[in-house]
Amino acid sequence: MAFDFVCSNNSVFFNMINSFTIPVLALGAILGGIIIALVNMFGQTTHNPKLSLWSKTEVVQLFTSLVATILILQGVNIYCSINLLSVVNLFTTGTTITAPASSVTLFGGAELYLKQSALFNKELLSITRYHLGAYNILEGRYLSRCAEDDGANILLCMFGGFVGAGGASHTQAPESGYSTVSSGLFLSFNTQMFSYLSSLNYLFILRYIFSGMVLFFLPLGTFIRSIPYLRGLGSLLIAVSASFLFIYPLVLSIFYIDFMAGDLSVLKPPIPQDYINDDFGIDTADSFAFFNKEIHDDIFNKGGSQEKQIIELTGNGFIIGVFIPSIAMLAAIASSVYLSRLLGEEIDLSRIVQMV
Amino acid sequence: MKKLLLFLLLVISFSFADATATVQPPSGVGATLAPTSPAWLPIAVLAGITSVILLALLYMVAQGFDLQDLKFLAKEEFYQVIVTFFIIAILQGTVMFVDSLSTNFYGQNMHQTTFDKLNGEITFQEKIFDNLQVFSVQAGSEASKSFFCSLQGTGYSISSCSSFRPLLIPVSTAFQAISLTITELSSMRTLVSFGQKYAFTLLLPAGLLLRTLKFTRGAGGLLIGFAVALYIFLPLGYLFMDDLMLSSKNPYKTNPLPILPSNFDCDPTNSAISDSSTLGGWIQSGSFDSINDASVTQFINLGTSNLVKSKSLYVLLSKDVESYLYAFLIRGTLATVISVLILIAGMRMVSKLAGAEVDVSILSRIG
C-alpha cells in the first residue's frame, strides 16, 4: 500500500500543521500586529505621517499574508481530495490501470513517480551489472591446448609433461573480444547511475518539501514580510515554499498518469526480468566441462544477452529520471517568480536553475 | 462587448461536436506507437471553459464584496482566456496543416512517420552493433593467441598475434559511440510517442488550467510550451534532419554500410614479420581509394604473415571509417541533438508567448 506522506490521517505534515504552524502563524500575526500598532501609536504621537502611512499599509500586507497562508493550507486539502485514478480514466483506452492503492492523491502520485523512476533505473543497473560481470568473467577465461598442425609441438605438448621433459601449447582467450562491448555498456551504466541518482535527488527534495518545509517557511515569511525592508525576503520564502509544495508535485503527478498504464506505459516500458537478481560463476568443473565450448550461451541462458534492450531502455530511464523531474522543477521556479511578484517583490531565481 | 463575449462563448460550446481522432492506428514491427488517444480538442476546450467558470465565480465574489481590484484581475484574466482560445484554434489549424503535408509526402501522419523512421534508425544502428560485436569477438580471440614451448627447463613464449590487438581500440570507441547513439534515439522515440499520446490531451489542458490564475501562469505557460514543442516541433525537427541526411545529394545515402570481416584467423606459431610490398605500398601512399577490397581480403585469407593479415584488416577498417562515423555521429547523434535543440527553442518561444518567463536552456544542457 502506498504511503502518502502528506495526506494520511497521522501524517507528520498534518501533525505539524496543528501543533506548530497554526500556533506560530498566530504568534507571528500577533507580533506583527503589535509592531504595527506600536509604530502607528508612535507616529500619531510624534505627528509623523510617514510612520502612520506605513503602519496602515502594513496592516493590509499582514492581512494579505494571512489570507495567502489560509489559501495555501486549503490548497493542501484540495490536493489531498483529488484522486488521480479518476483522472486516469480520461486517458486510458481500455487498458488495465496499475495503481498501488485504491486512491492516489496528487502528493502520492508525485512520490510514486519518483520512487518508480528510481526503481526502474535500479533494475536497469542490476541487469547491466550482470552483463558487465559476465563479460568480465568471459574476458579472463584462457584456454591452453596443444597445436593442431605441428607434429613436434603436439608430441611435446601431449607427452612432455608426463616425462618431465617440458611442454608446449597454444593459449587463447576465446571471449576476450567482449571487452570492447563492455566499454559501450559501461557508458550505459554511467548514464543509468546518473539517472538513478537524479531520481533519488528529486525524491529527497520532495520528501523535504513534504516533511514541512512550507510549514516552517510560511509563518516565518509572514512575519518577516511585515518588517520594514525585509518584505522581499518574506515574499521569497512564501513564494518558494508555496510553489514547491503545489506546482512541483502537481507536474510530477501529471506524468505519473502514464505510469499507471502499467505495461502500456510509454515512458516506463516493462524491463525484461531475466537477469535482475542472477549470479553466475565458473568453478573448476565448469571450466573443464566447457573446454571447447562457448560459455557465453550458458551465462546468458535465458534467451541470450540483452545489451541492445538495456541500451534502449537507458534512454527511457534518462527521460523519466532526469528530463521530466527537471521540467517539474522549472515549472515550480516559474511559478515562484509569478507568486513573488504578486506578493510585491521581483526575484530572480534563474540561478537556482543551475542546481538542475 | 458583452454581446461579442456571449457570441464567442456560444461558438466555443459547438466545438464539442468535433470528435475526430488525430492519429492513425500504429503499424510496423518492433516497438509500437502509443494507442490512439482521445481527441484533444474537446479536452482543451473543456479546460478553457473550466477556466472561464472559475473566473466568473471570482468576478461574482468581487462584485458581491465590491472589490474593484479583484474585478479588474478577473477581467484581465478573462481576456487572457480569450487569447488562450485563439492559441487553441491556431494549434488545431497548425496540426491539421502539418498532418496534411506529412500525408502528402509520406503517406501517413507526422507522428507515425517520425516513429517509423526512428524505429528504422534504431534497427540500423543495432545491426551495426551486432556486426561490430562479431568482429570484435573474433579479433579479440585471435589477438589473445600465444604459444609457449619449454624443454628441460628452458623455453620461450611468444604472442605472435598481438598485432591484432590495436584493432580493438577503435572498435571499443565505436561501441561507446553506438551505445550513446542508440540511447539518444530511444529517448527521442519515447518523447515522440509520449507527445503523440499525452501532449495535447494531458499537458495542454493542464497548462491551460494553470494559466488561468496569475500565480500559476508561469507553470501553465511552461506546460503549454512543452506540449506544443513536443507535439509539433520535435517530430518536424527529426523529419527535417532525416530528409537532410538521406537526401539524394548525400553520398552516404545509397552506400550500404560495409560488413566487417569475421573469418580471419591467426597462427600463434608463425612469428614472421615480413610484409607484402603491394600492401606496404598502399599503406605508404595513403591512397585508400585505390584499394580493391578483394585484393585486401586475399591478404587476410591467404597464408601470409600475421602482421600482414592484421594490417590488411586495419586498411579495410580505415577505408570504412567514414561510413561508420557518418552512421554514428551524423545519422545517430547529430540528428537527435539538432531535434532536441529545436524542441527546446520551440518550447522557449511558446512558453514566452503563453506567459512563462523561465530559462529553459538548462534542458538543452541535459540533452
Contacts between the chains, C-beta under 8 A, distances in Angstrom:
chain1	res1	chain2	res2	distance
A	90	B	38	7.0
A	90	B	43	7.2
A	90	B	201	7.7
A	91	B	37	7.0
A	91	B	38	7.0
A	91	B	197	7.8
A	91	B	198	6.9
A	91	B	201	6.0
A	91	B	202	6.0
A	93	B	35	5.4
A	93	B	36	6.9
A	93	B	37	7.4
A	93	B	38	7.5
A	95	B	35	7.8
A	142	B	144	7.6
A	147	B	147	7.5
A	147	B	269	6.4
A	150	B	269	6.1
A	153	B	149	6.7
A	153	B	269	7.1
A	156	B	149	6.7
A	156	B	151	7.0
A	160	B	150	7.9
A	160	B	151	7.4
A	165	B	151	6.1
A	165	B	152	6.2
A	166	B	149	7.3
A	166	B	150	4.2
A	166	B	151	3.9
A	166	B	152	6.0
A	166	B	153	7.6
A	166	B	155	6.4
A	167	B	148	7.7
A	167	B	149	7.5
A	167	B	150	5.8
A	168	B	147	7.4
A	168	B	148	6.7
A	168	B	149	4.0
A	168	B	150	7.3
A	169	B	147	7.6
A	169	B	148	6.5
A	170	B	145	6.3
A	170	B	146	7.3
A	170	B	147	5.5
A	170	B	268	5.2
A	170	B	269	7.7
A	171	B	144	7.7
A	171	B	145	7.1
A	171	B	146	4.9
A	171	B	147	7.4
A	171	B	148	6.9
A	171	B	268	7.9
A	172	B	141	6.5
A	172	B	144	5.4
A	172	B	145	4.8
A	172	B	146	7.7
A	172	B	268	7.7
A	173	B	140	7.3
A	173	B	141	7.0
A	173	B	144	3.8
A	174	B	141	4.8
A	174	B	144	7.7
A	175	B	137	6.8
A	175	B	140	7.4
A	175	B	141	7.2
A	176	B	140	4.2
A	176	B	141	6.6
A	176	B	143	7.2
A	176	B	144	4.6
A	177	B	136	4.3
A	177	B	137	3.8
A	177	B	138	6.6
A	177	B	139	5.8
A	177	B	140	2.4
A	177	B	141	5.8
A	177	B	143	7.9
A	177	B	168	7.1
A	178	B	136	7.5
A	178	B	137	6.5
A	178	B	140	7.0
A	179	B	140	6.6
A	179	B	168	7.2
A	179	B	172	7.3
A	180	B	132	7.7
A	180	B	136	4.4
A	180	B	140	7.1
A	180	B	168	5.5
A	180	B	171	4.8
A	180	B	172	4.2
A	180	B	174	8.0
A	180	B	175	5.3
A	181	B	133	5.8
A	181	B	136	6.6
A	181	B	175	6.0
A	183	B	172	4.5
A	183	B	173	7.9
A	183	B	175	5.4
A	183	B	176	5.6
A	184	B	129	8.0
A	184	B	172	7.8
A	184	B	175	3.2
A	184	B	176	5.4
A	184	B	178	6.4
A	184	B	179	3.8
A	185	B	179	7.0
A	187	B	176	5.1
A	187	B	179	4.7
A	187	B	180	6.3
A	188	B	179	5.4
A	188	B	183	6.6
A	191	B	183	6.4
A	243	B	219	7.9
A	246	B	216	8.0
A	247	B	210	7.9
A	247	B	216	6.8
A	247	B	219	4.7
A	250	B	219	7.7
A	251	B	219	7.1
A	251	B	223	7.2
A	254	B	202	6.3
A	254	B	203	7.0
A	254	B	206	5.6
A	254	B	223	8.0
A	257	B	198	7.7
A	257	B	202	6.5
A	258	B	194	7.0
A	258	B	197	7.8
A	258	B	198	6.4
A	264	B	34	7.9
A	264	B	35	7.3
A	266	B	34	5.1
A	266	B	190	6.5
A	266	B	193	4.8
A	266	B	194	4.8
A	266	B	197	5.8
A	266	B	198	7.5
A	267	B	190	6.3
A	267	B	194	6.0
A	307	B	129	7.5
A	308	B	126	5.1
A	308	B	129	6.2
A	308	B	182	7.1
A	311	B	179	5.4
A	311	B	182	4.6
A	311	B	183	5.7
A	311	B	186	7.4
A	312	B	122	7.0
A	312	B	182	6.1
A	312	B	183	7.4
A	312	B	186	4.2
A	313	B	186	7.4
A	314	B	183	4.8
A	314	B	186	7.4
A	315	B	182	7.6
A	315	B	183	4.5
A	315	B	184	6.7
A	315	B	185	7.3
A	315	B	186	3.3
A	315	B	187	3.6
A	315	B	188	7.7
A	315	B	189	7.7
A	315	B	190	6.3
A	316	B	186	6.7
A	316	B	187	7.3
A	316	B	190	5.4
A	318	B	183	7.1
A	318	B	187	5.9
A	319	B	187	5.4
A	319	B	190	5.4
A	319	B	191	6.7
A	322	B	366	5.9
A	323	B	187	7.9
A	323	B	363	7.1
A	323	B	366	6.2
A	326	B	362	6.9
A	326	B	363	6.3
A	326	B	366	6.1
A	327	B	222	7.3
A	327	B	226	6.3
A	327	B	363	7.3
A	330	B	222	6.1
A	330	B	358	5.5
A	330	B	360	6.4
A	330	B	362	7.3
A	330	B	363	7.6
A	331	B	218	7.4
A	331	B	219	4.1
A	331	B	222	4.9
A	331	B	223	6.7
A	332	B	219	7.1
A	333	B	218	8.0
A	333	B	358	6.0
A	334	B	218	3.1
A	334	B	219	5.5
A	334	B	221	7.0
A	334	B	222	5.2
A	334	B	356	4.9
A	334	B	357	7.2
A	334	B	358	4.0
A	335	B	215	6.6
A	335	B	216	5.6
A	335	B	218	4.9
A	335	B	219	4.4
A	336	B	218	7.9
A	337	B	218	5.8
A	337	B	357	6.6
A	337	B	358	7.2
A	338	B	214	6.4
A	338	B	215	5.1
A	338	B	216	7.3
A	338	B	217	5.6
A	338	B	218	4.5
A	339	B	215	4.3
A	342	B	214	6.1
A	342	B	215	5.2
A	350	B	359	5.2
A	353	B	358	7.9
A	353	B	359	5.6
A	353	B	362	4.9
A	354	B	362	7.8
A	356	B	362	5.1
A	356	B	366	7.8
